[in-house]
Amino acid sequence: MIYCVDLDGTLISNDMSVTSFFETILKKPQLIPACYRWHHEGGRARLKYNIGEIYNVDISRLKFNLELIDYLMELAENPDNSIYLVSGSTQSIVSKIASYFSFFKEGFGSSIDVNLTGKNKLALIKKYFGDSDVCYIGNARVDLKVWEGTHSGIVVSNCGSFISSAKKVTRIEKVFKGRFAHLNQEYISNKG
Ligand SMILES: [Mg+2]
């Protein structure tokens, strides 16, 4: 089975576009005029992209869904499974997070002109995986559009009505609570 995993709110607690923007301008306030210009010229996509190019993801500061990580590690032990990170966050951030975890084969993120959420995310999944069965793991209303076109799903949510909405559009295999914590130090140091 192919598993496609969303990032913001699913694998990690926060929205990387927001986190990377605020952390960057707090560190480098001289970039504020450039941020206005990027947003003016190319909207949110250009701003997200340019911030992503200069932002350094610090994995040790992010909070992860540890139960989901354990589950993905288990899935990866079966050679018939392949797992991808597919996120609306910008490509450079998605690549950095995907390459941190050995269970991800690859990471797909937003580009300067494609916001990889909802129907764009489904289109990418169809393009790469064709008619293969895909299980999509997500957490938000925008993910309903992805579940509508995928074989099955896993939901990360504490909200009963949202879980019911997801069950109306695809077969939901599993539900994880939206519970997030830092990776333990041992895990981080093992990664060198
Ligand atoms: Mg999400």
Backbone and ligand atoms as CSV (ligand in chain L), in Angstrom:
chain,resi,resn,atom,element,x,y,z
A,1,MET,N,N,0.848,-1.208,0.000
A,1,MET,CA,C,0.000,0.000,0.000
A,1,MET,C,C,0.883,1.259,0.000
A,2,ILE,N,N,0.411,2.279,-0.689
A,2,ILE,CA,C,1.111,3.566,-0.681
A,2,ILE,C,C,0.451,4.457,0.379
A,3,TYR,N,N,1.251,5.034,1.239
A,3,TYR,CA,C,0.742,5.948,2.266
A,3,TYR,C,C,1.262,7.354,1.968
A,4,CYS,N,N,0.362,8.320,1.921
A,4,CYS,CA,C,0.756,9.719,1.753
A,4,CYS,C,C,0.371,10.454,3.030
A,5,VAL,N,N,1.350,11.112,3.632
A,5,VAL,CA,C,1.157,11.705,4.953
A,5,VAL,C,C,1.230,13.228,4.853
A,6,ASP,N,N,0.217,13.890,5.387
A,6,ASP,CA,C,0.213,15.349,5.480
A,6,ASP,C,C,1.186,15.764,6.601
A,7,LEU,N,N,1.678,16.990,6.540
A,7,LEU,CA,C,2.640,17.452,7.562
A,7,LEU,C,C,1.965,18.268,8.679
A,8,ASP,N,N,1.456,19.453,8.323
A,8,ASP,CA,C,0.973,20.411,9.333
A,8,ASP,C,C,-0.295,19.918,10.026
A,9,GLY,N,N,-0.223,19.721,11.331
A,9,GLY,CA,C,-1.392,19.266,12.082
A,9,GLY,C,C,-1.572,17.756,12.064
A,10,THR,N,N,-0.799,17.077,11.206
A,10,THR,CA,C,-0.887,15.608,11.120
A,10,THR,C,C,0.384,14.992,11.702
A,11,LEU,N,N,1.519,15.240,11.052
A,11,LEU,CA,C,2.790,14.720,11.583
A,11,LEU,C,C,3.348,15.649,12.664
A,12,ILE,N,N,3.176,16.961,12.456
A,12,ILE,CA,C,3.649,17.935,13.455
A,12,ILE,C,C,2.476,18.798,13.921
A,13,SER,N,N,2.672,19.457,15.079
A,13,SER,CA,C,1.545,20.179,15.676
A,13,SER,C,C,1.255,21.506,14.980
A,14,ASN,N,N,2.278,22.119,14.419
A,14,ASN,CA,C,2.056,23.484,13.924
A,14,ASN,C,C,1.981,23.566,12.411
A,15,ASP,N,N,1.758,24.780,11.934
A,15,ASP,CA,C,1.716,25.046,10.506
A,15,ASP,C,C,3.082,25.623,10.139
A,16,MET,N,N,3.863,24.856,9.391
A,16,MET,CA,C,5.244,25.268,9.105
A,16,MET,C,C,5.322,26.590,8.343
A,17,SER,N,N,4.294,26.908,7.547
A,17,SER,CA,C,4.352,28.177,6.808
A,17,SER,C,C,4.324,29.344,7.786
A,18,VAL,N,N,3.483,29.221,8.819
A,18,VAL,CA,C,3.362,30.283,9.819
A,18,VAL,C,C,4.625,30.316,10.692
A,19,THR,N,N,5.042,29.125,11.169
A,19,THR,CA,C,6.232,29.046,12.025
A,19,THR,C,C,7.461,29.601,11.312
A,20,SER,N,N,7.668,29.185,10.049
A,20,SER,CA,C,8.880,29.610,9.345
A,20,SER,C,C,8.849,31.115,9.093
A,21,PHE,N,N,7.662,31.665,8.824
A,21,PHE,CA,C,7.539,33.105,8.576
A,21,PHE,C,C,7.911,33.900,9.837
A,22,PHE,N,N,7.279,33.552,10.972
A,22,PHE,CA,C,7.531,34.335,12.189
A,22,PHE,C,C,8.954,34.147,12.716
A,23,GLU,N,N,9.456,32.927,12.663
A,23,GLU,CA,C,10.823,32.716,13.155
A,23,GLU,C,C,11.838,33.467,12.284
A,24,THR,N,N,11.574,33.505,10.987
A,24,THR,CA,C,12.507,34.194,10.080
A,24,THR,C,C,12.499,35.693,10.317
A,25,ILE,N,N,11.298,36.303,10.428
A,25,ILE,CA,C,11.302,37.762,10.590
A,25,ILE,C,C,11.707,38.196,12.009
A,26,LEU,N,N,11.557,37.291,12.991
A,26,LEU,CA,C,12.049,37.630,14.333
A,26,LEU,C,C,13.573,37.662,14.337
A,27,LYS,N,N,14.170,36.705,13.611
A,27,LYS,CA,C,15.626,36.621,13.534
A,27,LYS,C,C,16.194,37.686,12.609
A,28,LYS,N,N,15.483,37.939,11.504
A,28,LYS,CA,C,15.994,38.861,10.486
A,28,LYS,C,C,14.921,39.881,10.126
A,29,PRO,N,N,14.642,40.843,11.047
A,29,PRO,CA,C,13.579,41.817,10.769
A,29,PRO,C,C,13.864,42.664,9.518
A,30,GLN,N,N,15.115,42.729,9.112
A,30,GLN,CA,C,15.447,43.481,7.888
A,30,GLN,C,C,14.784,42.874,6.649
A,31,LEU,N,N,14.243,41.639,6.785
A,31,LEU,CA,C,13.586,41.001,5.636
A,31,LEU,C,C,12.113,41.416,5.474
A,32,ILE,N,N,11.592,42.198,6.452
A,32,ILE,CA,C,10.158,42.545,6.388
A,32,ILE,C,C,9.779,43.229,5.064
A,33,PRO,N,N,10.556,44.239,4.591
A,33,PRO,CA,C,10.179,44.849,3.299
A,33,PRO,C,C,10.181,43.839,2.158
A,34,ALA,N,N,11.149,42.906,2.173
A,34,ALA,CA,C,11.196,41.886,1.111
A,34,ALA,C,C,9.954,40.999,1.194
A,35,CYS,N,N,9.517,40.682,2.421
A,35,CYS,CA,C,8.316,39.843,2.590
A,35,CYS,C,C,7.094,40.520,1.977
A,36,TYR,N,N,6.958,41.831,2.214
A,36,TYR,CA,C,5.845,42.592,1.616
A,36,TYR,C,C,5.907,42.487,0.097
A,37,ARG,N,N,7.122,42.647,-0.426
A,37,ARG,CA,C,7.293,42.626,-1.886
A,37,ARG,C,C,6.943,41.243,-2.451
A,38,TRP,N,N,7.445,40.171,-1.809
A,38,TRP,CA,C,7.170,38.800,-2.295
A,38,TRP,C,C,5.661,38.548,-2.289
A,39,HIS,N,N,4.993,38.996,-1.206
A,39,HIS,CA,C,3.561,38.761,-1.096
A,39,HIS,C,C,2.804,39.544,-2.168
A,40,HIS,N,N,3.272,40.800,-2.384
A,40,HIS,CA,C,2.631,41.667,-3.368
A,40,HIS,C,C,2.789,41.094,-4.782
A,41,GLU,N,N,3.992,40.580,-5.073
A,41,GLU,CA,C,4.285,40.113,-6.442
A,41,GLU,C,C,3.721,38.723,-6.733
A,42,GLY,N,N,3.757,37.856,-5.720
A,42,GLY,CA,C,3.383,36.462,-6.039
A,42,GLY,C,C,2.488,35.816,-5.007
A,43,GLY,N,N,1.886,36.651,-4.148
A,43,GLY,CA,C,0.946,36.114,-3.159
A,43,GLY,C,C,1.615,35.219,-2.119
A,44,ARG,N,N,0.750,34.478,-1.437
A,44,ARG,CA,C,1.181,33.610,-0.347
A,44,ARG,C,C,2.201,32.562,-0.819
A,45,ALA,N,N,1.994,32.059,-2.043
A,45,ALA,CA,C,2.861,30.984,-2.551
A,45,ALA,C,C,4.309,31.480,-2.663
A,46,ARG,N,N,4.492,32.691,-3.225
A,46,ARG,CA,C,5.844,33.245,-3.392
A,46,ARG,C,C,6.475,33.530,-2.026
A,47,LEU,N,N,5.672,34.075,-1.108
A,47,LEU,CA,C,6.178,34.382,0.230
A,47,LEU,C,C,6.633,33.095,0.929
A,48,LYS,N,N,5.768,32.071,0.900
A,48,LYS,CA,C,6.067,30.776,1.522
A,48,LYS,C,C,7.342,30.174,0.945
A,49,TYR,N,N,7.440,30.270,-0.392
A,49,TYR,CA,C,8.567,29.681,-1.097
A,49,TYR,C,C,9.878,30.372,-0.702
A,50,ASN,N,N,9.879,31.715,-0.745
A,50,ASN,CA,C,11.116,32.448,-0.459
A,50,ASN,C,C,11.546,32.300,0.999
A,51,ILE,N,N,10.559,32.283,1.903
A,51,ILE,CA,C,10.895,32.062,3.317
A,51,ILE,C,C,11.504,30.660,3.480
A,52,GLY,N,N,10.874,29.678,2.827
A,52,GLY,CA,C,11.358,28.285,2.904
A,52,GLY,C,C,12.796,28.149,2.446
A,53,GLU,N,N,13.189,28.964,1.479
A,53,GLU,CA,C,14.546,28.895,0.953
A,53,GLU,C,C,15.593,29.358,1.972
A,54,ILE,N,N,15.193,30.252,2.896
A,54,ILE,CA,C,16.188,30.756,3.859
A,54,ILE,C,C,16.004,30.175,5.267
A,55,TYR,N,N,14.902,29.487,5.488
A,55,TYR,CA,C,14.577,29.006,6.840
A,55,TYR,C,C,15.258,27.663,7.125
A,56,ASN,N,N,15.844,27.548,8.310
A,56,ASN,CA,C,16.459,26.293,8.722
A,56,ASN,C,C,15.554,25.561,9.699
A,57,VAL,N,N,15.044,24.405,9.311
A,57,VAL,CA,C,14.142,23.672,10.206
A,57,VAL,C,C,14.955,23.059,11.342
A,58,ASP,N,N,14.531,23.345,12.570
A,58,ASP,CA,C,15.179,22.714,13.722
A,58,ASP,C,C,14.243,21.622,14.235
A,59,ILE,N,N,14.556,20.383,13.855
A,59,ILE,CA,C,13.678,19.235,14.161
A,59,ILE,C,C,13.459,19.108,15.671
A,60,SER,N,N,14.501,19.427,16.457
A,60,SER,CA,C,14.395,19.220,17.910
A,60,SER,C,C,13.369,20.161,18.551
A,61,ARG,N,N,12.998,21.241,17.843
A,61,ARG,CA,C,12.028,22.185,18.411
A,61,ARG,C,C,10.587,21.902,17.971
A,62,LEU,N,N,10.426,20.990,17.036
A,62,LEU,CA,C,9.064,20.695,16.551
A,62,LEU,C,C,8.404,19.639,17.423
A,63,LYS,N,N,7.074,19.727,17.520
A,63,LYS,CA,C,6.324,18.696,18.233
A,63,LYS,C,C,5.698,17.754,17.206
A,64,PHE,N,N,5.918,16.453,17.410
A,64,PHE,CA,C,5.459,15.435,16.460
A,64,PHE,C,C,4.360,14.581,17.066
A,65,ASN,N,N,3.579,13.962,16.193
A,65,ASN,CA,C,2.604,12.974,16.633
A,65,ASN,C,C,3.365,11.650,16.785
A,66,LEU,N,N,3.781,11.369,18.021
A,66,LEU,CA,C,4.676,10.231,18.247
A,66,LEU,C,C,3.979,8.896,17.980
A,67,GLU,N,N,2.660,8.844,18.262
A,67,GLU,CA,C,1.932,7.591,17.974
A,67,GLU,C,C,1.901,7.322,16.476
A,68,LEU,N,N,1.716,8.394,15.706
A,68,LEU,CA,C,1.700,8.234,14.244
A,68,LEU,C,C,3.086,7.818,13.750
A,69,ILE,N,N,4.139,8.409,14.309
A,69,ILE,CA,C,5.505,8.044,13.898
A,69,ILE,C,C,5.762,6.557,14.175
A,70,ASP,N,N,5.354,6.077,15.353
A,70,ASP,CA,C,5.526,4.648,15.671
A,70,ASP,C,C,4.800,3.781,14.652
A,71,TYR,N,N,3.584,4.214,14.297
A,71,TYR,CA,C,2.779,3.445,13.342
A,71,TYR,C,C,3.451,3.433,11.960
A,72,LEU,N,N,3.980,4.582,11.531
A,72,LEU,CA,C,4.641,4.659,10.219
A,72,LEU,C,C,5.901,3.793,10.194
A,73,MET,N,N,6.613,3.753,11.337
A,73,MET,CA,C,7.826,2.919,11.416
A,73,MET,C,C,7.451,1.443,11.266
A,74,GLU,N,N,6.332,1.080,11.885
A,74,GLU,CA,C,5.839,-0.302,11.770
A,74,GLU,C,C,5.459,-0.625,10.320
A,75,LEU,N,N,4.724,0.305,9.693
A,75,LEU,CA,C,4.302,0.097,8.301
A,75,LEU,C,C,5.515,-0.078,7.389
A,76,ALA,N,N,6.577,0.697,7.662
A,76,ALA,CA,C,7.751,0.696,6.786
A,76,ALA,C,C,8.509,-0.632,6.847
A,77,GLU,N,N,8.243,-1.427,7.897
A,77,GLU,CA,C,8.918,-2.732,7.990
A,77,GLU,C,C,8.406,-3.695,6.921
A,78,ASN,N,N,7.216,-3.446,6.418
A,78,ASN,CA,C,6.662,-4.285,5.358
A,78,ASN,C,C,7.109,-3.722,3.998
A,79,PRO,N,N,7.903,-4.496,3.237
A,79,PRO,CA,C,8.428,-3.971,1.969
A,79,PRO,C,C,7.348,-3.640,0.934
A,80,ASP,N,N,6.128,-4.126,1.164
A,80,ASP,CA,C,5.033,-3.792,0.230
A,80,ASP,C,C,4.495,-2.380,0.454
A,81,ASN,N,N,4.875,-1.774,1.559
A,81,ASN,CA,C,4.388,-0.414,1.847
A,81,ASN,C,C,5.412,0.627,1.424
A,82,SER,N,N,4.941,1.747,0.890
A,82,SER,CA,C,5.851,2.880,0.693
A,82,SER,C,C,5.154,4.136,1.209
A,83,ILE,N,N,5.946,4.984,1.855
A,83,ILE,CA,C,5.385,6.120,2.594
A,83,ILE,C,C,6.006,7.420,2.092
A,84,TYR,N,N,5.149,8.391,1.809
A,84,TYR,CA,C,5.584,9.689,1.283
A,84,TYR,C,C,5.022,10.806,2.151
A,85,LEU,N,N,5.794,11.885,2.268
A,85,LEU,CA,C,5.304,13.084,2.939
A,85,LEU,C,C,4.773,14.015,1.842
A,86,VAL,N,N,3.497,14.398,1.936
A,86,VAL,CA,C,2.890,15.228,0.886
A,86,VAL,C,C,2.205,16.409,1.572
A,87,SER,N,N,2.780,17.607,1.393
A,87,SER,CA,C,2.372,18.725,2.250
A,87,SER,C,C,2.225,20.031,1.490
A,88,GLY,N,N,1.360,20.889,2.014
A,88,GLY,CA,C,1.205,22.229,1.473
A,88,GLY,C,C,2.352,23.152,1.870
A,89,SER,N,N,3.195,22.714,2.815
A,89,SER,CA,C,4.370,23.524,3.150
A,89,SER,C,C,5.322,23.501,1.956
A,90,THR,N,N,6.227,24.468,1.954
A,90,THR,CA,C,7.066,24.618,0.774
A,90,THR,C,C,8.086,23.473,0.644
A,91,GLN,N,N,8.453,23.180,-0.616
A,91,GLN,CA,C,9.253,21.985,-0.917
A,91,GLN,C,C,10.514,21.851,-0.064
A,92,SER,N,N,11.253,22.949,0.149
A,92,SER,CA,C,12.535,22.799,0.852
A,92,SER,C,C,12.311,22.332,2.293
A,93,ILE,N,N,11.258,22.825,2.939
A,93,ILE,CA,C,10.957,22.405,4.319
A,93,ILE,C,C,10.488,20.945,4.324
A,94,VAL,N,N,9.630,20.606,3.378
A,94,VAL,CA,C,9.109,19.226,3.303
A,94,VAL,C,C,10.262,18.247,3.045
A,95,SER,N,N,11.185,18.603,2.161
A,95,SER,CA,C,12.322,17.715,1.867
A,95,SER,C,C,13.172,17.509,3.108
A,96,LYS,N,N,13.397,18.596,3.874
A,96,LYS,CA,C,14.244,18.469,5.067
A,96,LYS,C,C,13.596,17.537,6.082
A,97,ILE,N,N,12.295,17.669,6.293
A,97,ILE,CA,C,11.619,16.822,7.283
A,97,ILE,C,C,11.523,15.382,6.770
A,98,ALA,N,N,11.221,15.211,5.487
A,98,ALA,CA,C,11.101,13.847,4.930
A,98,ALA,C,C,12.438,13.114,5.030
A,99,SER,N,N,13.543,13.829,4.778
A,99,SER,CA,C,14.834,13.124,4.771
A,99,SER,C,C,15.302,12.803,6.193
A,100,TYR,N,N,14.690,13.440,7.183
A,100,TYR,CA,C,15.056,13.159,8.577
A,100,TYR,C,C,14.590,11.762,9.013
A,101,PHE,N,N,13.440,11.333,8.490
A,101,PHE,CA,C,12.865,10.048,8.908
A,101,PHE,C,C,13.096,9.004,7.819
A,102,SER,N,N,13.700,7.874,8.225
A,102,SER,CA,C,14.068,6.877,7.210
A,102,SER,C,C,12.839,6.229,6.571
A,103,PHE,N,N,11.664,6.331,7.225
A,103,PHE,CA,C,10.489,5.664,6.638
A,103,PHE,C,C,9.897,6.421,5.449
A,104,PHE,N,N,10.292,7.684,5.256
A,104,PHE,CA,C,9.762,8.394,4.090
A,104,PHE,C,C,10.632,8.124,2.868
A,105,LYS,N,N,9.983,7.738,1.763
A,105,LYS,CA,C,10.706,7.528,0.504
A,105,LYS,C,C,11.041,8.876,-0.127
A,106,GLU,N,N,10.129,9.838,0.014
A,106,GLU,CA,C,10.314,11.138,-0.635
A,106,GLU,C,C,9.332,12.141,-0.041
A,107,GLY,N,N,9.607,13.427,-0.235
A,107,GLY,CA,C,8.678,14.449,0.230
A,107,GLY,C,C,8.244,15.349,-0.924
A,108,PHE,N,N,6.941,15.603,-1.007
A,108,PHE,CA,C,6.405,16.512,-2.024
A,108,PHE,C,C,5.830,17.733,-1.314
A,109,GLY,N,N,6.222,18.940,-1.738
A,109,GLY,CA,C,5.714,20.151,-1.105
A,109,GLY,C,C,5.259,21.170,-2.134
A,110,SER,N,N,4.769,22.313,-1.651
A,110,SER,CA,C,4.317,23.379,-2.551
A,110,SER,C,C,5.510,23.983,-3.289
A,111,SER,N,N,5.254,24.404,-4.518
A,111,SER,CA,C,6.295,25.079,-5.290
A,111,SER,C,C,5.946,26.563,-5.333
A,112,ILE,N,N,6.722,27.324,-6.085
A,112,ILE,CA,C,6.473,28.764,-6.151
A,112,ILE,C,C,5.095,29.056,-6.753
A,113,ASP,N,N,4.567,28.131,-7.578
A,113,ASP,CA,C,3.253,28.413,-8.167
A,113,ASP,C,C,2.151,27.389,-7.897
A,114,VAL,N,N,2.468,26.281,-7.224
A,114,VAL,CA,C,1.390,25.336,-6.888
A,114,VAL,C,C,1.314,25.147,-5.379
A,115,ASN,N,N,0.156,25.480,-4.816
A,115,ASN,CA,C,-0.090,25.274,-3.389
A,115,ASN,C,C,-0.596,23.841,-3.237
A,116,LEU,N,N,0.225,22.983,-2.644
A,116,LEU,CA,C,-0.061,21.545,-2.654
A,116,LEU,C,C,-1.037,21.139,-1.539
A,117,THR,N,N,-2.272,21.641,-1.656
A,117,THR,CA,C,-3.300,21.241,-0.692
A,117,THR,C,C,-4.562,20.867,-1.485
A,118,GLY,N,N,-5.500,20.195,-0.811
A,118,GLY,CA,C,-6.808,19.875,-1.390
A,118,GLY,C,C,-6.732,19.231,-2.763
A,119,LYS,N,N,-7.401,19.859,-3.750
A,119,LYS,CA,C,-7.479,19.210,-5.069
A,119,LYS,C,C,-6.116,19.153,-5.773
A,120,ASN,N,N,-5.224,20.109,-5.470
A,120,ASN,CA,C,-3.872,20.042,-6.059
A,120,ASN,C,C,-3.103,18.842,-5.506
A,121,LYS,N,N,-3.336,18.569,-4.222
A,121,LYS,CA,C,-2.650,17.430,-3.600
A,121,LYS,C,C,-3.167,16.125,-4.205
A,122,LEU,N,N,-4.486,16.048,-4.389
A,122,LEU,CA,C,-5.061,14.842,-5.000
A,122,LEU,C,C,-4.518,14.665,-6.423
A,123,ALA,N,N,-4.402,15.783,-7.168
A,123,ALA,CA,C,-3.910,15.699,-8.554
A,123,ALA,C,C,-2.479,15.156,-8.573
A,124,LEU,N,N,-1.647,15.606,-7.634
A,124,LEU,CA,C,-0.268,15.112,-7.575
A,124,LEU,C,C,-0.240,13.618,-7.249
A,125,ILE,N,N,-1.087,13.211,-6.296
A,125,ILE,CA,C,-1.147,11.790,-5.909
A,125,ILE,C,C,-1.549,10.940,-7.121
A,126,LYS,N,N,-2.535,11.424,-7.889
A,126,LYS,CA,C,-2.996,10.691,-9.080
A,126,LYS,C,C,-1.882,10.631,-10.127
A,127,LYS,N,N,-1.157,11.755,-10.272
A,127,LYS,CA,C,-0.089,11.829,-11.269
A,127,LYS,C,C,1.032,10.830,-10.946
A,128,TYR,N,N,1.430,10.776,-9.674
A,128,TYR,CA,C,2.554,9.921,-9.293
A,128,TYR,C,C,2.173,8.470,-9.114
A,129,PHE,N,N,0.998,8.215,-8.601
A,129,PHE,CA,C,0.673,6.844,-8.207
A,129,PHE,C,C,-0.434,6.226,-9.053
A,130,GLY,N,N,-0.949,6.985,-10.025
A,130,GLY,CA,C,-1.939,6.445,-10.958
A,130,GLY,C,C,-3.112,5.817,-10.241
A,131,ASP,N,N,-3.422,4.574,-10.636
A,131,ASP,CA,C,-4.590,3.917,-10.055
A,131,ASP,C,C,-4.237,3.058,-8.843
A,132,SER,N,N,-2.985,3.121,-8.391
A,132,SER,CA,C,-2.608,2.332,-7.203
A,132,SER,C,C,-3.430,2.786,-6.008
A,133,ASP,N,N,-3.644,1.846,-5.072
A,133,ASP,CA,C,-4.380,2.193,-3.858
A,133,ASP,C,C,-3.521,3.083,-2.962
A,134,VAL,N,N,-4.067,4.210,-2.592
A,134,VAL,CA,C,-3.347,5.134,-1.718
A,134,VAL,C,C,-4.164,5.358,-0.450
A,135,CYS,N,N,-3.483,5.272,0.680
A,135,CYS,CA,C,-4.099,5.640,1.954
A,135,CYS,C,C,-3.534,7.011,2.334
A,136,TYR,N,N,-4.416,7.990,2.493
A,136,TYR,CA,C,-3.967,9.354,2.794
A,136,TYR,C,C,-4.191,9.674,4.275
A,137,ILE,N,N,-3.179,10.235,4.890
A,137,ILE,CA,C,-3.244,10.533,6.324
A,137,ILE,C,C,-3.289,12.049,6.507
A,138,GLY,N,N,-4.403,12.560,7.031
A,138,GLY,CA,C,-4.555,14.008,7.152
A,138,GLY,C,C,-5.344,14.411,8.386
A,139,ASN,N,N,-5.531,15.718,8.536
A,139,ASN,CA,C,-6.126,16.219,9.782
A,139,ASN,C,C,-7.176,17.316,9.614
A,140,ALA,N,N,-7.354,17.838,8.386
A,140,ALA,CA,C,-8.151,19.076,8.290
A,140,ALA,C,C,-9.197,18.994,7.183
A,141,ARG,N,N,-10.108,19.977,7.185
A,141,ARG,CA,C,-11.211,19.978,6.213
A,141,ARG,C,C,-10.691,19.934,4.770
A,142,VAL,N,N,-9.569,20.626,4.532
A,142,VAL,CA,C,-9.015,20.669,3.172
A,142,VAL,C,C,-8.617,19.251,2.703
A,143,ASP,N,N,-8.388,18.358,3.659
A,143,ASP,CA,C,-8.002,16.983,3.320
A,143,ASP,C,C,-9.185,16.143,2.830
A,144,LEU,N,N,-10.411,16.613,3.089
A,144,LEU,CA,C,-11.586,15.861,2.615
A,144,LEU,C,C,-11.533,15.715,1.090
A,145,LYS,N,N,-11.031,16.776,0.415
A,145,LYS,CA,C,-10.899,16.749,-1.048
A,145,LYS,C,C,-9.930,15.647,-1.495
A,146,VAL,N,N,-8.919,15.376,-0.675
A,146,VAL,CA,C,-7.942,14.330,-1.013
A,146,VAL,C,C,-8.571,12.956,-0.755
A,147,TRP,N,N,-9.240,12.833,0.382
A,147,TRP,CA,C,-9.878,11.543,0.699
A,147,TRP,C,C,-10.943,11.165,-0.306
A,148,GLU,N,N,-11.609,12.185,-0.893
A,148,GLU,CA,C,-12.648,11.890,-1.885
A,148,GLU,C,C,-12.105,11.053,-3.042
A,149,GLY,N,N,-10.804,11.219,-3.335
A,149,GLY,CA,C,-10.240,10.512,-4.493
A,149,GLY,C,C,-9.249,9.428,-4.131
A,150,THR,N,N,-9.131,9.088,-2.850
A,150,THR,CA,C,-8.158,8.049,-2.484
A,150,THR,C,C,-8.879,6.819,-1.918
A,151,HIS,N,N,-8.175,5.702,-1.982
A,151,HIS,CA,C,-8.727,4.399,-1.606
A,151,HIS,C,C,-9.171,4.358,-0.141
A,152,SER,N,N,-8.335,4.937,0.733
A,152,SER,CA,C,-8.659,4.889,2.161
A,152,SER,C,C,-7.935,6.011,2.889
A,153,GLY,N,N,-8.190,6.102,4.193
A,153,GLY,CA,C,-7.581,7.197,4.930
A,153,GLY,C,C,-7.308,6.867,6.392
A,154,ILE,N,N,-6.456,7.673,6.961
A,154,ILE,CA,C,-6.216,7.666,8.410
A,154,ILE,C,C,-6.398,9.121,8.848
A,155,VAL,N,N,-7.127,9.312,9.944
A,155,VAL,CA,C,-7.429,10.668,10.397
A,155,VAL,C,C,-6.663,10.957,11.683
A,156,VAL,N,N,-6.097,12.154,11.756
A,156,VAL,CA,C,-5.533,12.650,13.010
A,156,VAL,C,C,-6.456,13.765,13.479
A,157,SER,N,N,-7.227,13.497,14.523
A,157,SER,CA,C,-8.189,14.506,14.987
A,157,SER,C,C,-8.779,14.126,16.336
A,158,ASN,N,N,-9.175,15.146,17.071
A,158,ASN,CA,C,-9.899,14.909,18.329
A,158,ASN,C,C,-11.374,15.253,18.150
A,159,CYS,N,N,-11.777,15.552,16.930
A,159,CYS,CA,C,-13.118,16.102,16.703
A,159,CYS,C,C,-14.034,15.065,16.037
A,160,GLY,N,N,-15.024,14.615,16.798
A,160,GLY,CA,C,-15.936,13.570,16.340
A,160,GLY,C,C,-16.636,13.911,15.034
A,161,SER,N,N,-17.096,15.177,14.884
A,161,SER,CA,C,-17.857,15.506,13.675
A,161,SER,C,C,-16.937,15.523,12.452
A,162,PHE,N,N,-15.684,15.910,12.655
A,162,PHE,CA,C,-14.741,15.882,11.528
A,162,PHE,C,C,-14.445,14.438,11.115
A,163,ILE,N,N,-14.268,13.569,12.104
A,163,ILE,CA,C,-13.990,12.158,11.807
A,163,ILE,C,C,-15.178,11.562,11.021
A,164,SER,N,N,-16.411,11.942,11.420
A,164,SER,CA,C,-17.599,11.465,10.690
A,164,SER,C,C,-17.598,11.975,9.252
A,165,SER,N,N,-17.215,13.240,9.046
A,165,SER,CA,C,-17.164,13.783,7.674
A,165,SER,C,C,-16.174,12.990,6.824
A,166,ALA,N,N,-15.024,12.659,7.416
A,166,ALA,CA,C,-14.005,11.902,6.669
A,166,ALA,C,C,-14.556,10.521,6.304
A,167,LYS,N,N,-15.290,9.912,7.238
A,167,LYS,CA,C,-15.840,8.564,6.992
A,167,LYS,C,C,-16.873,8.566,5.872
A,168,LYS,N,N,-17.456,9.742,5.603
A,168,LYS,CA,C,-18.446,9.822,4.523
A,168,LYS,C,C,-17.782,9.810,3.151
A,169,VAL,N,N,-16.499,10.204,3.061
A,169,VAL,CA,C,-15.871,10.296,1.737
A,169,VAL,C,C,-14.895,9.169,1.422
A,170,THR,N,N,-14.415,8.459,2.426
A,170,THR,CA,C,-13.527,7.312,2.145
A,170,THR,C,C,-13.595,6.318,3.302
A,171,ARG,N,N,-12.901,5.179,3.107
A,171,ARG,CA,C,-12.869,4.192,4.182
A,171,ARG,C,C,-11.754,4.594,5.160
A,172,ILE,N,N,-12.126,4.926,6.385
A,172,ILE,CA,C,-11.125,5.352,7.371
A,172,ILE,C,C,-10.625,4.120,8.138
A,173,GLU,N,N,-9.311,3.857,7.989
A,173,GLU,CA,C,-8.705,2.659,8.590
A,173,GLU,C,C,-8.418,2.829,10.065
A,174,LYS,N,N,-8.130,4.076,10.443
A,174,LYS,CA,C,-7.611,4.286,11.786
A,174,LYS,C,C,-7.760,5.759,12.137
A,175,VAL,N,N,-7.865,6.045,13.430
A,175,VAL,CA,C,-7.916,7.437,13.882
A,175,VAL,C,C,-6.850,7.604,14.970
A,176,PHE,N,N,-6.036,8.629,14.815
A,176,PHE,CA,C,-5.072,8.978,15.867
A,176,PHE,C,C,-5.513,10.268,16.524
A,177,LYS,N,N,-5.287,10.363,17.814
A,177,LYS,CA,C,-5.569,11.607,18.529
A,177,LYS,C,C,-4.567,12.672,18.076
A,178,GLY,N,N,-4.986,13.930,18.080
A,178,GLY,CA,C,-4.061,15.020,17.792
A,178,GLY,C,C,-3.239,15.316,19.041
A,179,ARG,N,N,-2.273,14.445,19.309
A,179,ARG,CA,C,-1.434,14.585,20.507
A,179,ARG,C,C,0.015,14.688,20.050
A,180,PHE,N,N,0.706,15.746,20.464
A,180,PHE,CA,C,2.038,16.025,19.908
A,180,PHE,C,C,3.061,16.256,21.018
A,181,ALA,N,N,4.293,15.821,20.781
A,181,ALA,CA,C,5.365,16.037,21.758
A,181,ALA,C,C,6.699,16.102,21.022
A,182,HIS,N,N,7.707,16.637,21.705
A,182,HIS,CA,C,9.036,16.669,21.094
A,182,HIS,C,C,9.566,15.241,20.947
A,183,LEU,N,N,10.387,15.027,19.941
A,183,LEU,CA,C,11.057,13.734,19.802
A,183,LEU,C,C,11.978,13.588,21.000
A,184,ASN,N,N,12.138,12.356,21.506
A,184,ASN,CA,C,13.031,12.280,22.662
A,184,ASN,C,C,14.486,12.414,22.213
A,185,GLN,N,N,15.291,12.863,23.169
A,185,GLN,CA,C,16.679,13.218,22.892
A,185,GLN,C,C,17.442,12.045,22.289
A,186,GLU,N,N,17.085,10.842,22.748
A,186,GLU,CA,C,17.758,9.631,22.272
A,186,GLU,C,C,17.536,9.471,20.761
A,187,TYR,N,N,16.290,9.700,20.346
A,187,TYR,CA,C,15.939,9.582,18.932
A,187,TYR,C,C,16.745,10.592,18.115
A,188,ILE,N,N,16.817,11.829,18.640
A,188,ILE,CA,C,17.510,12.896,17.917
A,188,ILE,C,C,19.017,12.592,17.836
A,189,SER,N,N,19.619,12.125,18.979
A,189,SER,CA,C,21.060,11.897,18.917
A,189,SER,C,C,21.401,10.671,18.066
A,190,ASN,N,N,20.495,9.670,18.022
A,190,ASN,CA,C,20.733,8.526,17.149
A,190,ASN,C,C,20.803,8.925,15.687
A,191,LYS,N,N,20.120,10.028,15.374
A,191,LYS,CA,C,20.130,10.506,13.991
A,191,LYS,C,C,21.417,11.262,13.689
A,192,GLY,N,N,22.234,11.481,14.743
A,192,GLY,CA,C,23.521,12.174,14.568
A,192,GLY,C,C,23.280,13.610,14.253
L,1,MG,MG,MG,-2.740,19.446,7.795
